[in-house]
Amino acid sequence: MKIPERFQLGGHTFTVREGHVFVERTDLYGQCDTGRNELRLAAVTSGGAPLARSVVEQAFFHELTHAIDAIFCNRKLTEDQTEQLAQGFYQVVRQMVAP
C-alpha cells in the first residue's frame, strides 16, 4: 500500500514523514502533530531493526485517526478507541488495494 506524502483533511494539508527517528520516546511507531499538520512514521524499532511494512501502514492509519479525532471530534477518542478504529480502517483499505 502506498502511504501518501500529503493529504487534505478538514481544510488542512497534512504532510506525512516516513522514516522519522523518535529520540524523545523510542517506543513510538508514529506521531500526529496537528499544530504542524504532520504525521511522523518510524521505519525502525528502538533497537534499529526495520519495521514490517504492515506495521508502518497501520501506524499511518492510527495517526490519521488521531488527526480525524482532533479536527472533527474535539479529541474525544481514547487511545484504545483510536487504535480499534485504525485497525478497522487499515483492514478494509488493505483488502481494497490488495493485488
N, C-alpha and C positions, 0 to 999 in steps of 0.2 A: 504494500500500500504506500502511495506517495503522500507524505505529510506536506501540506502547503507551506510555502515560505511566508505567505501573508494571507490574511482573510479579513473579511468585514463582519463586524458584529455590533448591532445596535448603533450604527453610525460611526463606529470606531474602526480604524485599521490596525489590526494586530500583526506583529512580526513574530515568527517562530524561529528560535535559535537552537538548532540541533548541535550536539557536541559540547554543550556547556559543562564546565567543570565546577562543581559545587565545593567551595572551600570552607564556607561557613557551617555546612552540615553535610557530612559525607553519606548520609543515608537517603538523600533525595534523588529521585529519578526525574523530577520535573518541578517547575515552579511557575505560578501565574503572577505577573506583576501588572495589575490594572492601572497603576499610576503611569507606567511606561508603555502600556498596551503591548506587552511582550510575554510570550510563553518561552520558557527555557527548558530544554530537554537534555538530559545526560546521555552520553554514549558509552560510558564505562562505569563499572561498580567502584565502590570506595577503594577496593584493592587493585583497581586498574584493569580488571578483566572486562572485555567488551560485553555490553548488554545485548541480549537477544533482541532481534528486530521487533518481535511481538511485544516485548516489554516497553520499548521506546514508543511504539504505536499506541499502546494502551495508556502510557503516561501522557501522550498528546491528548487523548480523549478525557483523561482525568483533569488536566489543566484547562482544557476547553470548557469542561463542565464548571470549573471554578469561575471562569470568565463569564459564562452564561449566568451563573448564580449572582455574581457581583453586579452585572448590568441589568438583569431582568427580575431578580428575586431579592434584592437588598441583602445579599449574603445570609440567607436564612437556612441554607442546606448545611447539615452536619458533614463532617469528613466522611463518615460511613455512607451517608446518602449520596454524596458526591462520587464516591468510589463505586457504589452499586449502579448508579445511572451511567457512569463512564463505562463500566464493564458491559452493560446492556447496549449502549451506543456502539462500542467497539465490535461486539459480536455481530450486530446487524450489518454494519458497514463492511466489516471484513468478509462476510458472506456475499455481499453485493459486488465486491471488487475481486473476489477470488477467481483465479483463472479457470 
